[in-house]
Amino acid sequence: MLRQSHISRRVAAVAVSLVLAGGAAACGPKDGADKAGLGDKPGAAGGAPQKGGTLTVLNSEPQSDFDPARLYTSGGGNVPSLVFRTLTTRNREAGAAGTKVVPDLATDTGRPNADATEWTYTLKDGLKYEDGTPITTADIKYGIERSFAGELSGGAPYLRDWLVGGETYEGPYKDGGKGLDSIVVPDAKTIVFKLRKPEGEFPFVATQTQFAPVPKAKDTGVKYEEHPVSSGPYKVVKNDNDGEHLTLERNEHWDEKTDEERKAYPDKIDVRSGLDSAVINQRLSTSSGADAAAITTDTNLGPAELAQIGSNKELEGRIGTGHFGYVNYLAFNPKVAPFDNPKVRQAVSYAINRTSVVNAAGGSALAEPATTFLPEREAFGFTPYDHFPAGKTGDPAKARELLKEAGFPDGVTVTLTHSTAQNRQTSPEVATAVQQALAAAGITVKLEGLENNAFNEKRWDAKNTPGFFLSRWGADWPSGGPFLAPIFDGRQIVASGSNYNHAQLNDPAVNAEIDEIAKLTDLAAAGKRWGALDKKIGEQALDVPLFHPVYKRLVGKDVKNVVISDWTGVLDISQVSVK
């Protein structure tokens, strides 16, 4: 189950534009050269990528909490994955190939027992830290255990929920050296994880930075983030103002023979944060001096900037396009009238004008209309359906018919709760587009705008969840599991705390199917069942999918080898060359 610490981090990041890719799940464009990233097409620097030079990173948000325990970064993140290697990682390839989980420190993606309640990994030969000492499985065990410490909270919650004894473990600073019995290290190269229940997608979780090795002798607690010990191709040589200015240089003890994923072309990476997004895009556009070899890992182009670029072929050639595994939707709380009536929820579904909503979200270049909860990518288990076909602009006549059947022949008045943050997702522009569309169907919408923190608190509060509100959700890895389970598994309803099951659905059949899919280690087979479950749940009209966001980012004119995968949706910093 996802925790509020996670969702606040992730939502804040996506509002800026996408931290994680920086570190979350994502997806590349649909076809053609763009799907493979910019590569060497016109407008990008030509020639084969070479080692050398300095890559500059211009960001809005600082890379704070640069401690593997505290990072919430699927796939190891973007900048963090240059320093922290994990048991598994994302496949650093463009398009759908990038949704695959592959070995990193381990020799394979994990060996499950018969019911996937136990996973075993073996480390590769020749793995070393930046100081030349060998990486051992004891270091991985310790790195995971320290992520349970209260003072290092903020990372992914899965191990607390999945590992035997994880729900009560408080970390190595309080356990008197006992450690977690469910993480077994029989020797320096073998590690075994014992789970409370079957988890066929454990290899995806093993990409989280909590699986990065941490040598116990070098652990400085909350100060570890100032100079974490590198297991990746780069080491931290400067960390000013809690990640505002990071300087990374080569880790001479990293051996590319043990790492098939990270190219590590630049000699140095200079990360500067706290910059205004408009300034970042202007600097990337102009590409003067060091900015010619610059990228951003968290700042998108907006509609105004895209309009300014217009027909500038050189700039168009430097835009990378990607799709994060994310859905923006209208959420219903069926415990609140009139949404306790399925026909009212269906009426809203028919009335919605997705064209106007997409325009409010920045236009078709930045948002794609959605009728399914799962993103339109095979890795997530996408199965096409449209239970309440409204067309591009809505079907107000059908909506009025349903309202009449529901006992509202003269229409109905409802309240839509939204955020006042200007994020073009849960913001006033999108809320107003919904309001106008529903008005044509006889549904009068009163808007309730809340400051973003208050909005998040209210929509995730099971006792005070609004009847009707804008919401959004993103996957922690490219699968239907982290999409559907937190939102629709009735056992994950939190009565007092952060509850993400907005409809408070507790359907035994849905819960049972989630459990059955979780047992599968055949991810393709699991994907088909996630898609079928999405379609089945969709029949209940518990939400109205609106759109999937699209991410567009500039790179400097000397940047080459831009790879955008269906996991992150943005340029993979480990593949970039500036020479």
TAVENPE-V457239 format. One record per residue. N is the residue number from 0. RES is the residue in one letter. SS is DSSP state (H for helix, E for strand, - for the rest). PSI is psi in whole degrees, 0 to 359 (999 if undefined). Layout:
N|RES|SS|PSI + N|RES|SS|PSI
This chain:
0|M|-|139 + 1|L|-|147 + 2|R|-|159 + 3|Q|H|324 + 4|S|H|323 + 5|H|H|309 + 6|I|H|324 + 7|S|H|320 + 8|R|H|313 + 9|R|H|316 + 10|V|H|319 + 11|A|H|320 + 12|A|H|316 + 13|V|H|328 + 14|A|H|324 + 15|V|H|315 + 16|S|-|340 + 17|L|-|91 + 18|V|-|311 + 19|L|-|321 + 20|A|-|353 + 21|G|-|310 + 22|G|-|21 + 23|A|-|187 + 24|A|-|157 + 25|A|E|183 + 26|C|E|145 + 27|G|E|170 + 28|P|-|172 + 29|K|-|323 + 30|D|-|175 + 31|G|H|195 + 32|A|H|326 + 33|D|H|328 + 34|K|H|331 + 35|A|-|8 + 36|G|-|183 + 37|L|-|322 + 38|G|-|232 + 39|D|-|30 + 40|K|-|165 + 41|P|-|134 + 42|G|-|335 + 43|A|-|156 + 44|A|-|133 + 45|G|-|173 + 46|G|-|161 + 47|A|-|141 + 48|P|-|143 + 49|Q|-|158 + 50|K|-|148 + 51|G|-|169 + 52|G|-|177 + 53|T|E|126 + 54|L|E|127 + 55|T|E|135 + 56|V|E|122 + 57|L|E|114 + 58|N|-|157 + 59|S|-|312 + 60|E|-|134 + 61|P|-|152 + 62|Q|-|68 + 63|S|-|170 + 64|D|-|50 + 65|F|-|56 + 66|D|-|129 + 67|P|-|334 + 68|A|-|328 + 69|R|-|348 + 70|L|-|138 + 71|Y|-|82 + 72|T|-|104 + 73|S|H|137 + 74|G|H|9 + 75|G|H|1 + 76|G|-|195 + 77|N|-|284 + 78|V|-|316 + 79|P|H|328 + 80|S|H|351 + 81|L|H|339 + 82|V|-|323 + 83|F|-|118 + 84|R|-|154 + 85|T|-|175 + 86|L|-|316 + 87|T|E|170 + 88|T|E|177 + 89|R|E|149 + 90|N|-|120 + 91|R|-|65 + 92|E|-|161 + 93|A|-|155 + 94|G|E|211 + 95|A|H|331 + 96|A|H|335 + 97|G|H|355 + 98|T|H|354 + 99|K|-|142 + 100|V|E|137 + 101|V|E|164 + 102|P|E|149 + 103|D|-|270 + 104|L|-|334 + 105|A|E|162 + 106|T|-|341 + 107|D|-|185 + 108|T|-|8 + 109|G|-|147 + 110|R|E|108 + 111|P|E|158 + 112|N|-|188 + 113|A|-|324 + 114|D|-|16 + 115|A|-|29 + 116|T|-|0 + 117|E|E|130 + 118|W|E|133 + 119|T|E|137 + 120|Y|E|148 + 121|T|E|134 + 122|L|E|151 + 123|K|-|163 + 124|D|-|152 + 125|G|-|18 + 126|L|-|131 + 127|K|E|153 + 128|Y|-|177 + 129|E|-|339 + 130|D|-|5 + 131|G|-|355 + 132|T|-|151 + 133|P|E|147 + 134|I|-|130 + 135|T|-|165 + 136|T|H|335 + 137|A|H|326 + 138|D|H|324 + 139|I|H|317 + 140|K|H|315 + 141|Y|H|320 + 142|G|H|319 + 143|I|H|315 + 144|E|H|321 + 145|R|H|339 + 146|S|-|348 + 147|F|-|348 + 148|A|-|136 + 149|G|H|322 + 150|E|H|351 + 151|L|H|31 + 152|S|-|166 + 153|G|-|342 + 154|G|-|185 + 155|A|-|144 + 156|P|-|356 + 157|Y|H|318 + 158|L|H|328 + 159|R|H|325 + 160|D|H|330 + 161|W|H|321 + 162|L|E|140 + 163|V|-|125 + 164|G|-|356 + 165|G|-|331 + 166|E|-|340 + 167|T|-|355 + 168|Y|-|140 + 169|E|-|9 + 170|G|-|167 + 171|P|-|342 + 172|Y|-|346 + 173|K|-|355 + 174|D|-|4 + 175|G|-|26 + 176|G|-|6 + 177|K|-|315 + 178|G|-|179 + 179|L|-|121 + 180|D|-|339 + 181|S|-|357 + 182|I|E|110 + 183|V|E|132 + 184|V|E|89 + 185|P|E|335 + 186|D|E|179 + 187|A|-|349 + 188|K|-|0 + 189|T|E|138 + 190|I|E|138 + 191|V|E|134 + 192|F|E|129 + 193|K|E|121 + 194|L|E|156 + 195|R|-|334 + 196|K|-|165 + 197|P|-|136 + 198|E|-|92 + 199|G|-|344 + 200|E|-|20 + 201|F|H|324 + 202|P|H|331 + 203|F|H|318 + 204|V|H|329 + 205|A|-|358 + 206|T|-|347 + 207|Q|-|150 + 208|T|H|345 + 209|Q|H|341 + 210|F|H|5 + 211|A|-|140 + 212|P|-|141 + 213|V|-|117 + 214|P|-|124 + 215|K|H|322 + 216|A|H|340 + 217|K|H|2 + 218|D|-|122 + 219|T|-|25 + 220|G|H|230 + 221|V|H|345 + 222|K|H|357 + 223|Y|H|328 + 224|E|H|339 + 225|E|H|327 + 226|H|H|77 + 227|P|-|149 + 228|V|-|120 + 229|S|-|138 + 230|S|-|0 + 231|G|-|192 + 232|P|-|346 + 233|Y|E|154 + 234|K|E|154 + 235|V|E|121 + 236|V|E|347 + 237|K|E|136 + 238|N|E|93 + 239|D|E|141 + 240|N|-|50 + 241|D|-|53 + 242|G|-|3 + 243|E|-|323 + 244|H|E|110 + 245|L|E|136 + 246|T|E|124 + 247|L|E|137 + 248|E|E|168 + 249|R|E|140 + 250|N|-|105 + 251|E|-|347 + 252|H|-|359 + 253|W|-|133 + 254|D|-|114 + 255|E|H|342 + 256|K|H|338 + 257|T|H|359 + 258|D|-|98 + 259|E|-|353 + 260|E|-|316 + 261|R|-|126 + 262|K|-|323 + 263|A|-|57 + 264|Y|-|310 + 265|P|-|150 + 266|D|-|330 + 267|K|E|146 + 268|I|E|123 + 269|D|E|110 + 270|V|E|118 + 271|R|E|126 + 272|S|-|180 + 273|G|-|19 + 274|L|-|148 + 275|D|-|140 + 276|S|H|323 + 277|A|H|322 + 278|V|H|318 + 279|I|H|310 + 280|N|H|327 + 281|Q|H|318 + 282|R|H|320 + 283|L|H|322 + 284|S|H|313 + 285|T|H|320 + 286|S|-|50 + 287|S|-|142 + 288|G|H|230 + 289|A|H|338 + 290|D|H|345 + 291|A|H|334 + 292|A|H|45 + 293|A|E|154 + 294|I|E|176 + 295|T|-|144 + 296|T|-|6 + 297|D|-|9 + 298|T|-|121 + 299|N|-|163 + 300|L|-|140 + 301|G|-|176 + 302|P|H|321 + 303|A|H|320 + 304|E|H|322 + 305|L|H|323 + 306|A|H|322 + 307|Q|H|323 + 308|I|H|319 + 309|G|-|242 + 310|S|-|19 + 311|N|-|99 + 312|K|H|325 + 313|E|H|316 + 314|L|H|320 + 315|E|H|325 + 316|G|-|349 + 317|R|-|16 + 318|I|E|124 + 319|G|E|135 + 320|T|E|136 + 321|G|E|165 + 322|H|E|111 + 323|F|E|144 + 324|G|-|84 + 325|Y|E|148 + 326|V|E|137 + 327|N|E|134 + 328|Y|E|163 + 329|L|E|128 + 330|A|E|140 + 331|F|E|144 + 332|N|-|101 + 333|P|-|356 + 334|K|-|353 + 335|V|-|125 + 336|A|-|147 + 337|P|-|12 + 338|F|-|359 + 339|D|-|348 + 340|N|-|115 + 341|P|H|328 + 342|K|H|329 + 343|V|H|317 + 344|R|H|321 + 345|Q|H|321 + 346|A|H|317 + 347|V|H|319 + 348|S|H|321 + 349|Y|H|329 + 350|A|H|339 + 351|I|-|137 + 352|N|-|97 + 353|R|H|335 + 354|T|H|314 + 355|S|H|326 + 356|V|H|316 + 357|V|H|319 + 358|N|H|320 + 359|A|H|333 + 360|A|-|1 + 361|G|-|358 + 362|G|-|172 + 363|S|-|342 + 364|A|-|339 + 365|L|-|358 + 366|A|E|142 + 367|E|E|131 + 368|P|E|145 + 369|A|-|139 + 370|T|-|358 + 371|T|-|153 + 372|F|-|318 + 373|L|-|145 + 374|P|-|159 + 375|E|-|62 + 376|R|-|140 + 377|E|H|322 + 378|A|H|331 + 379|F|H|353 + 380|G|-|20 + 381|F|-|125 + 382|T|-|118 + 383|P|-|137 + 384|Y|-|155 + 385|D|-|86 + 386|H|-|336 + 387|F|-|70 + 388|P|-|112 + 389|A|-|358 + 390|G|-|194 + 391|K|-|333 + 392|T|-|11 + 393|G|-|162 + 394|D|-|79 + 395|P|H|330 + 396|A|H|315 + 397|K|H|322 + 398|A|H|317 + 399|R|H|322 + 400|E|H|317 + 401|L|H|322 + 402|L|H|321 + 403|K|H|316 + 404|E|H|331 + 405|A|-|355 + 406|G|-|19 + 407|F|-|66 + 408|P|-|336 + 409|D|-|15 + 410|G|-|182 + 411|V|E|151 + 412|T|E|130 + 413|V|E|168 + 414|T|E|132 + 415|L|E|119 + 416|T|E|136 + 417|H|E|172 + 418|S|E|152 + 419|T|-|358 + 420|A|-|139 + 421|Q|-|71 + 422|N|-|358 + 423|R|-|28 + 424|Q|-|303 + 425|T|-|24 + 426|S|-|174 + 427|P|H|324 + 428|E|H|315 + 429|V|H|319 + 430|A|H|319 + 431|T|H|322 + 432|A|H|320 + 433|V|H|315 + 434|Q|H|313 + 435|Q|H|321 + 436|A|H|316 + 437|L|H|333 + 438|A|H|324 + 439|A|-|341 + 440|A|-|7 + 441|G|-|17 + 442|I|E|111 + 443|T|E|122 + 444|V|E|120 + 445|K|E|133 + 446|L|E|132 + 447|E|E|101 + 448|G|E|129 + 449|L|E|146 + 450|E|-|147 + 451|N|H|317 + 452|N|H|318 + 453|A|H|322 + 454|F|H|312 + 455|N|H|319 + 456|E|H|319 + 457|K|H|317 + 458|R|H|337 + 459|W|-|9 + 460|D|E|110 + 461|A|-|328 + 462|K|-|337 + 463|N|-|21 + 464|T|-|129 + 465|P|-|161 + 466|G|-|337 + 467|F|E|119 + 468|F|E|159 + 469|L|E|141 + 470|S|E|177 + 471|R|E|156 + 472|W|E|141 + 473|G|E|152 + 474|A|-|147 + 475|D|-|345 + 476|W|-|163 + 477|P|-|83 + 478|S|-|159 + 479|G|-|340 + 480|G|H|303 + 481|P|H|356 + 482|F|H|309 + 483|L|H|323 + 484|A|H|311 + 485|P|H|332 + 486|I|H|328 + 487|F|H|359 + 488|D|-|116 + 489|G|H|337 + 490|R|H|351 + 491|Q|H|6 + 492|I|-|129 + 493|V|-|112 + 494|A|-|323 + 495|S|-|100 + 496|G|-|200 + 497|S|E|108 + 498|N|-|123 + 499|Y|-|351 + 500|N|-|81 + 501|H|-|327 + 502|A|-|355 + 503|Q|-|42 + 504|L|-|127 + 505|N|-|71 + 506|D|-|116 + 507|P|H|326 + 508|A|H|320 + 509|V|H|314 + 510|N|H|317 + 511|A|H|320 + 512|E|H|322 + 513|I|H|317 + 514|D|H|318 + 515|E|H|319 + 516|I|H|323 + 517|A|H|338 + 518|K|-|341 + 519|L|-|129 + 520|T|-|351 + 521|D|-|99 + 522|L|H|332 + 523|A|H|317 + 524|A|H|320 + 525|A|H|319 + 526|G|H|318 + 527|K|H|323 + 528|R|H|327 + 529|W|H|318 + 530|G|H|319 + 531|A|H|323 + 532|L|H|319 + 533|D|H|313 + 534|K|H|318 + 535|K|H|314 + 536|I|H|323 + 537|G|H|335 + 538|E|-|337 + 539|Q|-|356 + 540|A|-|50 + 541|L|-|350 + 542|D|E|167 + 543|V|E|102 + 544|P|E|135 + 545|L|E|301 + 546|F|E|159 + 547|H|E|127 + 548|P|E|153 + 549|V|-|140 + 550|Y|E|130 + 551|K|E|125 + 552|R|E|141 + 553|L|E|154 + 554|V|-|158 + 555|G|-|160 + 556|K|-|340 + 557|D|-|5 + 558|V|-|134 + 559|K|E|172 + 560|N|-|49 + 561|V|-|116 + 562|V|-|126 + 563|I|E|117 + 564|S|E|170 + 565|D|-|12 + 566|W|-|309 + 567|T|-|329 + 568|G|-|358 + 569|V|-|167 + 570|L|E|136 + 571|D|-|111 + 572|I|H|336 + 573|S|H|351 + 574|Q|H|348 + 575|V|-|140 + 576|S|E|150 + 577|V|-|11 + 578|K|-|999
